[in-house]
Amino acid sequence: MDRQVWNSFAGLRVLLLQGPVGPFFARVADAMRDAGAASVQKINFCGGDWLYYRKDASNYRGSLAEWPAYLAQYLEQYRIDVLVLFGDCRPVHAAAIDLATRRGLTYWVFEEGYIRPNYVTFERHGVNGFSGLPKAVSHYASLPATMAPPEQEVGNTFNRAAQSAMAYYVAGTLGWPWFRNRVHHRSLNMLEGLAWCRSYYRKLIYRAEQKPLLDSIRGRWSKGFFLVGLQTAGDSQVLTHSGFKSVVHFIEEVTASFAAHAPADTLLVIKHHPMDRGYHDYSKLLRRLGRELGIGARIRYVHDLNLPTLLTHARGVIVINSTVGLSALHHQTPVITLGKAIYDMPGLTFQGGLSRFWIDAQSQTPDLQLYWKFRNFVVDHTQLNGSFYKPMPGSDASGLIGRLPLSQPHEHQPVAQPLPAGVADLDAHRAGAAERDNLETRAADRPLMVSRPIPKA
């Protein structure tokens, strides 16, 4: 592997904050040390963090309110040059980013891959809605038509992720006497670990129950349904980078718009997020909305149906800012985003508002050349081949394969400011978002993003 991404940390004093569940951050620290980092330290916030990282680590036991003062002193004491963290919207990380921004420190953010399932995201100064990736269509349109970078298949990571999660949450529970504040975005108890067991059980049940529906989607309902890709209930990308208060709010708005504007001979297929399978169930909500809106017979709630199959046969896809939208573009299926997404731009996504999408989606096929140019640029500048949960063959100590440019192109350094909590009119919200961003000038299912050259016009 070309270690250029880690070589950029040579000679620097690095502070790791919270990472994914499991030993990933310990592996990243080893890779940075191998590449010549002056020092690599970490702060733990709960027993789960401590379980997987104990070397050169400090244990923070204070409250979230006390955290900025503690971090400010830590940065001074150890003369930290750069922060590295997983997820830029977690409360503990949002406070750290605010402090780093005011001090002029660099910070790098890991996140789930923009391109699934074979990549993770590693981007300087923010991801998703805070990403500094160029937003002008003209930037991507002007790029040469090059071969997509090669990638290794990650394969199934669910079992390793589940094992790491269960151990993490057990340690989080048992470590309470030493971490009484347990600063974390989830409730740290063993029930969180048990949710993974419930998720695996439901996965087996749903696949058996819903196979007949998959057959009808390939047949009778091909191009006769709209697919709604749900995100996890606790996804910070929903709360921070959209006008929705929750996933429930999103479901309510989309179903109401479907009832009012969609052709009467279409279905609404709502797909549960696989990582939320053990935590939430929207069956009762959808039955109630179906009765109230008079569309009960036109709603299908699905879980483990093959995502590429759904995307291939859907008339259109509705997301907040999920990477399901990018996967849909790969399949040349029309997409509308109702939140801030790195791929939301003319030529890729529908720009006319949700009420028009139901009618006009079929006439808005994504520009395939623009998609491949965008995808290749994103991979080259923000993606590392691999997984948080298992090392890749031929990787360095981090378990990842790939390289990023030493200097990533950034139009700006985003400031972590949340969007308004509520939006009354989805169409107005979409139009306003397009204007703000000046668009003319962010797993268990596999979308099969296969490397290949950009098709000729």
Residue, then its C-alpha position, 0 to 999 in steps of 0.5 A: m500500500d502507498r502510505q502517503v495518507w499516513n506519511s502526511f502525519a510524519g513529525l506531527r503530534v496526533l490526538l485520536l478521539q472516539g473511533p468506531v467500536g472495535p480496534f480500528f483506531a488502535r490500528v490507525a495509531d500503529a500505522m501513523r507511528d510506522a509513518g513517523a508521527a512524533s506522537v499518537q495519543k488518545i482520549n477514552f470516554c467510556g469503558g468500551d473505548w478503554l477496552y480497545y485502546r489503552k496504550d498512550a491513552s487518557n481517560y476522560r471522566g468529566s461531563l460534556a459541559e466540562w469537556p471543552a476546558y479539559l480538551a483546551q488544557y490537553l492540547e496545550q500540555y501535549r502541544i497537539d498538532v492534529l485531531v483525528l475522530f470518527g463522525d463530526c456530529r457527535p456532541v463530544h466531537a462537535a465541541a472538539i471541532d469548534l475548539a480546533t477551528r478557533r485555534g487553527l488546528t487541522y482535524w481529520v474525520f473518519e466516517e462510513g464510506y461515501i461509496r459503499p461497500n468497499y470504502v471508508t471516508f477519511e476527509r479533512h475538516g468535515v464529512n457529508g454536509f460539512s465536506g469541503l468537496p467542490k460543489a460546482v457541477s462545472h468542476y466535475a464536468s471538466l474532469p477527464a474521463t479516467m479509469a475508476p481506481p481499482e478496489q478490493e471487495v471487503g466482503n461480509t463484515f456484519n459478524r465482526a462488527a456485531q462481536s465488536a459492538m457487543a464487547y464494546y457495550v458490555a465494557g461500557t456497562l461494566g466500566w461505569p464506576w470508572f466512567r460515571n459520565r460516560v460521554h457518548h452519543r448512545s446509551l451505553n448499556m448491555l441492551e445495546g449489545l443485545a440489539w445486535c442479536r435481535s438484529y441478526y434474528r430479524k434479518l433471518i425472519y425478514r428475508a424469508e418473509q419478504k422473498p415473494l415481494l422481491d419477486s413481484i418487484r422484479g416483475r409486476w411492479s418493476k418501474g411502478f414503485f418509488l423507493v424510500g431509503l431510511q437512515t438510522a434513527g440516531d443518524s446525526q446526518v439527519l438531525t444536523h444536515s436536514g430540516f427533519k426532526s427525526v426519521v419519523h418526521f421524514i416518513e410522515e412528510v414523504t408519505a403525505s406527499f406521496a398520497a397527494h401527488a404520486p400517480a395512483d398506480t404506483l407503490l411506495v416501498i420504504k426500506h429500513h436501514p440494516m444497522d437499525r434493524g435491532y433498534h426500531d420498527y416502523s410497522k405501526l407508524l406506517r399502518r397508521l399513516g396508511r389508514e389516515l392518508g388512504i394509501g395503506a394498500r400502496i405502502r410496502y415496508v421492507h428490510d433485507l431485500n437486495l438493494p441493487t435489485l430494488l434500485t434497478h427496478a425503482r422508478g425513483v429514489i427518495v433519501i435525506n442524504s443517505t449513500v443509498g442515493l449515490s448507489a441509485l445514481h450508479h444504477q441510473t435511477p432518478v434520485i431526490t435528496l431532502g437534506k444536504a448531500i455531497y452528490d446533490m447537484p444538477g445533472l445527478t439529482f432531481q432539482g424540482g421539489l418532491s411534489r414534482f418528483w412523483i410525476d417527473a422522475q422518469s424523465q430525469t435520468p442521472d448523467l452517467q458520465l457526470y456520475w463517474k467523474f464525480r465518483n472517481f474524484v470522491v474516491d481519489h480524494t476522500q475514500l480508503n479501500g477497506s472496513f473499520y471492522k476487519p483488516m484487508p489483505g495486503s494492507d498496512a497496519s491500519g487495515l486499509i488500502g489506498r492513498l489520498p492526495l497530500s493536499q485535498p481540494h477544499e472550497h472552504q472549511p465548514v463550520a459545524q453549525p446545525l440547520p434549522a430544526g424544522v421545515a414546513d414546506l419540503d419544496a421550499h426547503r429543497a429550493g432554498a438548499a439549492e440556492r444556498d449551496n450555489l449548485e451551478t458554480r455522506a451496509a449490510d446491503r451491497p450496491l456493487m460499485v464495480s470499478r470500470p471506465i467512464p462510458k463514452a458519450 
